[in-house]
Amino acid sequence: MNRLSIFVDGNNMFYAQQKNGWFFDPKRVLEYFTKSETEPQVTLINAFWYTGLKDPQDQRGFRDALISLGYTVRTKILKEYYDDNSGRYSQKANLDIEIVVDMFNTVDQYDRVILFSGDGDFERAIELLRSKNTHITVVSTEGMIARELRNATDRYIDLNDIRERIEKVDY
C-alpha cells in the first residue's frame, strides 16, 4: 500500500480554497502526502491536475509551474452555459470524465489515491476503485463535499485540518 497517485480537480479546489479564504501550495501538497513521518515508504507514481481555461494561454505560468513540480496537467476550454432559472451565464469545463479515465487507465500503477474534489459525481468511480483494493482518500472542505463521496471513501481529510502543512506561504 505504498504506491500513490494524486488527482486534483483544480476548478473544484479553487472554489473550496476561495470558500476557506486561503490557498494551498501544489508543491507542499506533494511533500505532505509523500514525506509523511507516519508513512515514510510512500512512492508518488502520478500527480494529475485538471483545470478549465478561458483560452489556450490562460494560466500558462501556473500550468508550467505545476509541470515543473511533476504534475501531469490536463486542461479543457471553458464552455458557457445559460441557466434558465437564474437568467445568468456560467462557465464550466467539467473534467470529471478525464479524471476518471486517468484513474482507471493507471489503476495498476498505484495502491492509494488522494482525490482533491468534493464532487459527488466521483462516487461510483471511488466504489469501483475500492473494490480493486485501492485505498481512497478524498480531500475537500465542509460545505463542498458531497455526502455520497464522503461515504464512498476510505478516508476524508478537510483542507482546514492540514492547512498549516499545505498552505501557500509568501516568503
RABEL-V401439 format. One record per pair of residues at least 12 apart in sequence whose C-alpha atoms are under 7 Angstrom apart, sorted by the first residue. I is the first residue (numbers start at 0). GAP is how many residues later the second one is. D is the distance in whole Angstrom. If there is no record, write none. Layout:
i;gap;d
I;GAP;D
I;GAP;D
This chain:
i;gap;d
0;110;5
0;111;6
1;39;6
1;40;5
1;41;6
1;109;6
2;39;6
2;40;5
2;41;6
2;42;6
2;107;5
2;108;5
2;109;6
3;38;7
3;39;6
3;40;5
3;41;6
3;106;5
3;107;6
3;108;5
3;109;6
4;39;6
4;40;5
4;41;5
4;42;6
4;105;6
4;107;6
4;108;5
4;109;6
5;40;6
5;41;5
5;42;6
5;107;6
5;108;5
5;109;6
6;40;6
6;41;5
6;42;6
6;107;6
6;108;5
6;109;6
7;40;6
7;41;5
7;42;6
7;107;6
7;108;5
7;109;7
8;40;6
8;41;5
8;42;7
8;107;6
8;108;5
9;39;6
9;40;5
9;41;5
10;40;6
10;41;7
11;105;6
12;103;7
12;104;6
15;124;7
15;125;6
15;128;7
22;144;6
22;145;6
23;142;5
23;143;4
23;144;5
24;141;6
24;142;6
24;143;4
26;42;7
27;138;5
28;137;5
31;133;7
31;134;7
44;65;7
46;23;7
46;24;5
46;25;6
47;23;5
47;24;5
47;25;6
48;22;6
48;23;6
48;24;5
48;25;6
49;23;6
49;24;5
49;25;6
49;45;7
50;23;7
50;24;5
50;25;7
51;23;6
51;24;5
51;25;6
51;26;5
51;41;5
52;22;7
52;23;6
52;24;5
52;25;6
53;23;6
53;24;6
54;22;6
75;17;6
76;16;6
77;13;6
77;14;5
77;15;4
78;12;5
78;13;5
78;14;6
79;12;7
99;25;7
110;23;5
110;24;6
111;22;5
111;23;5
111;24;6
112;22;6
112;23;5
112;24;6
113;22;6
113;23;5
113;24;6
114;22;6
114;23;5
114;24;6
115;22;6
115;23;5
115;24;6
116;21;7
116;22;6
116;23;6
117;22;5
117;26;6
117;27;4
117;28;6
117;31;7
118;26;6
118;27;6
118;30;7
119;26;5
119;28;6
119;29;5
121;27;7
122;25;6
122;26;5
122;29;6
125;26;6
125;27;7
126;25;6
134;19;6
135;17;6
135;18;5
135;19;7
136;16;6
136;17;6
136;18;5
136;19;6
137;15;7
137;17;6
137;18;5
137;19;6
138;17;6
138;18;5
138;19;6
138;20;6
139;17;7
139;18;5
139;19;6
140;17;5
140;18;6
141;16;7
